[in-house]
Amino acid sequence: MVSPDNQKRNSLTRKIVVDLTIMTVIGIALAFIGPFGSFEQPLAYRLVAWLGFAYLGYAIYSPMSFVVEKLGSSLDLPRPGLWVAAVLFATIPMAVAVWSIGFLPGPIRMPTLEQALTIYMYVLVVGGGVTALFYALESRQVTPEAPAVARVDDDPRQEPPQPDPPIRFLERLPPNLGTNLIALEMEDHYVRAHTDMGSDLILLRMRDAVAELDGMDGAQVHRSWWVARSAVEGARREGRNVRLQLSSGLEAPVSRGAAPDLKEQGWF
């Protein structure tokens, strides 16, 4: 069995490869379009420049997702507002880099206020647009078609037994994880699915994953955690905070807002 650390490392590597592939496509597309007056340059120059900017932008903007999720979880702040603030902040070092690269290998001069605002807006348009594109791609979900239910009796007066609706999220799990879901843990725009056979990242937002778990006995105990009730083996307190102890050895935090309802329902 692959260890959880190796699974996490492999999932992260796969995510980076996919992200860089997307950035490569974006860089090539911008090179052919030649926005912001760059079309006057030769194509070879535009390819090198825009691919370089694409990879540099990924290195600067990508860590913002970690910051957004950490602040959103710890301070219970809305994600859209945090993303706007994160993009506005990340655009500052990216704009400085774009301005500076334009003077290499010669000396770099300070821009005027008008030049600084202009380059900032150019970078914000591209950086914000690419960030929005990534957010849309990661938010996309495929809804499987519901299987047709055949009648088991030809007697029109008798209603056939209705099967339990399928748990749509379980169909997303890779075969090596099985379907005995223990918990979901939010990581950036992914959720990490924990089963009794290991864990892996699923490209889906937490709220969409919880919606696809409708009908399964469990609850979203924290903004970043959903837990199957059958996996709860106990609970421990840290001051006013409660953490659920799960069968896999994991511990899931319980938000203060969810704690009263969970306690009333007998979770701990």
C-alpha positions as semicolon CSV with decimal commas, in nm:
position;residue;x (nm);y (nm);z (nm)
1;M;0,000;0,000;0,000
2;V;0,125;0,345;-0,088
3;S;0,193;0,551;0,224
4;P;-0,016;0,868;0,283
5;D;0,298;1,082;0,248
6;N;0,377;0,930;-0,092
7;Q;0,015;0,968;-0,201
8;K;0,019;1,334;-0,105
9;R;0,352;1,387;-0,282
10;N;0,225;1,214;-0,597
11;S;-0,098;1,415;-0,593
12;L;0,093;1,741;-0,552
13;T;0,329;1,649;-0,837
14;R;0,035;1,565;-1,062
15;K;-0,132;1,898;-0,977
16;I;0,184;2,096;-1,056
17;V;0,231;1,916;-1,388
18;V;-0,131;1,986;-1,488
19;D;-0,106;2,350;-1,378
20;L;0,220;2,409;-1,567
21;T;0,071;2,249;-1,877
22;I;-0,218;2,494;-1,860
23;M;0,023;2,783;-1,809
24;T;0,224;2,670;-2,112
25;V;-0,089;2,679;-2,328
26;I;-0,179;3,023;-2,192
27;G;0,174;3,153;-2,256
28;I;0,175;3,028;-2,615
29;A;-0,171;3,175;-2,676
30;L;-0,065;3,516;-2,544
31;A;0,249;3,502;-2,755
32;F;0,043;3,458;-3,071
33;I;-0,210;3,723;-2,967
34;G;0,060;3,971;-2,867
35;P;-0,138;4,188;-2,623
36;F;-0,025;4,523;-2,475
37;G;0,179;4,616;-2,782
38;S;0,399;4,304;-2,778
39;F;0,275;4,198;-3,122
40;E;0,534;4,429;-3,276
41;Q;0,809;4,197;-3,150
42;P;0,919;3,884;-3,342
43;L;0,723;3,565;-3,264
44;A;1,027;3,390;-3,115
45;Y;1,078;3,680;-2,875
46;R;0,708;3,678;-2,781
47;L;0,714;3,304;-2,712
48;V;1,012;3,330;-2,479
49;A;0,875;3,638;-2,304
50;W;0,517;3,521;-2,252
51;L;0,614;3,168;-2,149
52;G;0,857;3,318;-1,899
53;F;0,589;3,550;-1,765
54;A;0,343;3,259;-1,746
55;Y;0,575;3,044;-1,534
56;L;0,681;3,338;-1,319
57;G;0,318;3,431;-1,265
58;Y;0,236;3,077;-1,159
59;A;0,517;3,087;-0,904
60;I;0,385;3,415;-0,760
61;Y;0,007;3,368;-0,779
62;S;-0,021;2,997;-0,700
63;P;0,082;3,022;-0,330
64;M;-0,207;3,264;-0,281
65;S;-0,448;2,968;-0,277
66;F;-0,277;2,836;0,036
67;V;-0,304;3,177;0,201
68;V;-0,672;3,212;0,107
69;E;-0,765;2,871;0,245
70;K;-0,569;2,920;0,568
71;L;-0,718;3,263;0,636
72;G;-1,064;3,152;0,530
73;S;-1,058;2,853;0,764
74;S;-0,898;3,022;1,064
75;L;-1,082;3,355;1,045
76;D;-1,405;3,230;0,882
77;L;-1,379;3,489;0,606
78;P;-1,555;3,468;0,266
79;R;-1,336;3,313;-0,004
80;P;-1,431;3,551;-0,292
81;G;-1,319;3,859;-0,100
82;L;-0,997;3,688;0,006
83;W;-0,923;3,589;-0,353
84;V;-0,970;3,947;-0,474
85;A;-0,735;4,075;-0,204
86;A;-0,483;3,798;-0,277
87;V;-0,474;3,875;-0,650
88;L;-0,437;4,248;-0,586
89;F;-0,147;4,179;-0,349
90;A;0,027;3,919;-0,571
91;T;0,010;4,158;-0,867
92;I;0,256;4,393;-0,691
93;P;0,564;4,164;-0,703
94;M;0,460;4,037;-1,046
95;A;0,442;4,394;-1,180
96;V;0,782;4,473;-1,031
97;A;0,928;4,163;-1,199
98;V;0,772;4,245;-1,537
99;W;0,902;4,604;-1,523
100;S;1,251;4,495;-1,417
101;I;1,285;4,220;-1,678
102;G;1,216;4,474;-1,951
103;F;1,546;4,652;-1,870
104;L;1,771;4,347;-1,853
105;P;2,066;4,317;-1,898
106;G;2,103;4,692;-1,853
107;P;2,039;4,898;-1,540
108;I;1,682;4,911;-1,408
109;R;1,532;5,258;-1,366
110;M;1,248;5,360;-1,140
111;P;0,910;5,404;-1,313
112;T;0,702;5,717;-1,287
113;L;0,371;5,690;-1,101
114;E;0,184;5,673;-1,431
115;Q;0,413;5,399;-1,563
116;A;0,382;5,203;-1,237
117;L;0,002;5,218;-1,245
118;T;-0,005;5,122;-1,612
119;I;0,216;4,815;-1,570
120;Y;0,022;4,717;-1,257
121;M;-0,310;4,728;-1,446
122;Y;-0,167;4,528;-1,737
123;V;-0,041;4,260;-1,501
124;L;-0,366;4,265;-1,300
125;V;-0,573;4,203;-1,613
126;V;-0,367;3,900;-1,713
127;G;-0,303;3,767;-1,362
128;G;-0,663;3,813;-1,252
129;G;-0,793;3,655;-1,569
130;V;-0,568;3,350;-1,538
131;T;-0,657;3,313;-1,169
132;A;-1,027;3,327;-1,256
133;L;-0,970;3,065;-1,527
134;F;-0,801;2,829;-1,280
135;Y;-1,082;2,885;-1,030
136;A;-1,342;2,801;-1,296
137;L;-1,155;2,488;-1,407
138;E;-1,117;2,363;-1,052
139;S;-1,482;2,436;-0,974
140;R;-1,610;2,245;-1,274
141;Q;-1,778;1,920;-1,190
142;V;-1,924;1,645;-1,401
143;T;-2,264;1,527;-1,290
144;P;-2,311;1,158;-1,378
145;E;-2,639;1,062;-1,533
146;A;-2,873;0,880;-1,303
147;P;-2,919;0,515;-1,405
148;A;-3,258;0,416;-1,529
149;V;-3,465;0,218;-1,277
150;A;-3,654;-0,072;-1,425
151;R;-3,987;-0,192;-1,287
152;V;-3,977;-0,523;-1,105
153;D;-4,348;-0,592;-1,133
154;D;-4,584;-0,549;-1,423
155;D;-4,879;-0,489;-1,194
156;P;-4,955;-0,115;-1,239
157;R;-5,126;-0,110;-0,898
158;Q;-4,806;-0,200;-0,717
159;E;-4,523;0,050;-0,681
160;P;-4,177;-0,105;-0,734
161;P;-3,927;-0,075;-0,449
162;Q;-3,720;0,238;-0,489
163;P;-3,343;0,177;-0,464
164;D;-3,135;0,406;-0,251
165;P;-2,997;0,691;-0,461
166;P;-2,630;0,645;-0,544
167;I;-2,373;0,849;-0,353
168;R;-2,233;1,045;-0,647
169;F;-1,908;1,143;-0,480
170;L;-1,804;0,780;-0,425
171;E;-1,791;0,736;-0,803
172;R;-1,505;0,988;-0,811
173;L;-1,282;0,780;-0,584
174;P;-0,998;0,593;-0,758
175;P;-1,035;0,212;-0,737
176;N;-0,734;0,172;-0,508
177;L;-0,912;0,371;-0,234
178;G;-1,229;0,162;-0,224
179;T;-1,553;0,329;-0,117
180;N;-1,536;0,318;0,263
181;L;-1,515;0,695;0,298
182;I;-1,395;0,821;0,636
183;A;-1,356;1,195;0,584
184;L;-1,295;1,477;0,339
185;E;-1,031;1,741;0,407
186;M;-1,015;2,064;0,205
187;E;-0,682;2,149;0,041
188;D;-0,687;2,459;-0,176
189;H;-0,959;2,398;-0,440
190;Y;-0,928;2,024;-0,391
191;V;-1,067;1,787;-0,132
192;R;-0,855;1,506;0,008
193;A;-1,067;1,193;0,036
194;H;-0,965;0,969;0,326
195;T;-1,074;0,604;0,320
196;D;-0,962;0,297;0,515
197;M;-0,723;0,224;0,225
198;G;-0,546;0,561;0,199
199;S;-0,615;0,908;0,064
200;D;-0,602;1,107;-0,259
201;L;-0,687;1,453;-0,392
202;I;-1,010;1,506;-0,584
203;L;-1,049;1,816;-0,800
204;L;-1,367;1,950;-0,642
205;R;-1,474;2,222;-0,400
206;M;-1,580;2,113;-0,053
207;R;-1,935;2,245;-0,087
208;D;-1,982;2,053;-0,413
209;A;-1,838;1,737;-0,259
210;V;-2,074;1,766;0,040
211;A;-2,367;1,806;-0,199
212;E;-2,263;1,486;-0,377
213;L;-2,256;1,303;-0,042
214;D;-2,628;1,365;0,011
215;G;-2,779;1,049;0,154
216;M;-2,464;0,937;0,335
217;D;-2,460;0,947;0,715
218;G;-2,210;1,220;0,788
219;A;-2,174;1,593;0,841
220;Q;-1,956;1,889;0,757
221;V;-1,809;1,942;1,103
222;H;-1,584;2,229;0,997
223;R;-1,545;2,455;0,696
224;S;-1,254;2,234;0,587
225;W;-1,379;1,889;0,702
226;W;-1,663;1,649;0,631
227;V;-1,674;1,333;0,845
228;A;-1,862;1,004;0,812
229;R;-2,043;0,937;1,137
230;S;-1,947;0,570;1,139
231;A;-1,578;0,669;1,142
232;V;-1,599;0,865;1,469
233;E;-1,440;0,674;1,757
234;G;-1,427;0,952;2,014
235;A;-1,362;1,317;2,079
236;R;-1,119;1,523;2,279
237;R;-1,131;1,881;2,396
238;E;-0,863;2,150;2,375
239;G;-1,010;2,429;2,583
240;R;-1,324;2,534;2,398
241;N;-1,226;2,342;2,086
242;V;-1,338;1,988;2,004
243;R;-1,157;1,742;1,777
244;L;-1,316;1,420;1,653
245;Q;-1,096;1,110;1,665
246;L;-1,151;0,899;1,354
247;S;-1,096;0,530;1,288
248;S;-0,801;0,594;1,057
249;G;-0,607;0,780;1,328
250;L;-0,702;1,119;1,185
251;E;-0,843;1,400;1,394
252;A;-1,099;1,640;1,251
253;P;-1,159;1,983;1,408
254;V;-1,515;2,080;1,495
255;S;-1,611;2,441;1,436
256;R;-1,775;2,626;1,723
257;G;-2,081;2,685;1,510
258;A;-2,129;2,314;1,435
259;A;-2,043;2,184;1,783
260;P;-2,384;2,237;1,953
261;D;-2,579;2,052;1,681
262;L;-2,328;1,767;1,667
263;K;-2,337;1,730;2,044
264;E;-2,717;1,726;2,044
265;Q;-2,712;1,454;1,777
266;G;-2,480;1,242;1,992
267;W;-2,160;1,274;1,792
268;F;-1,965;1,336;2,111
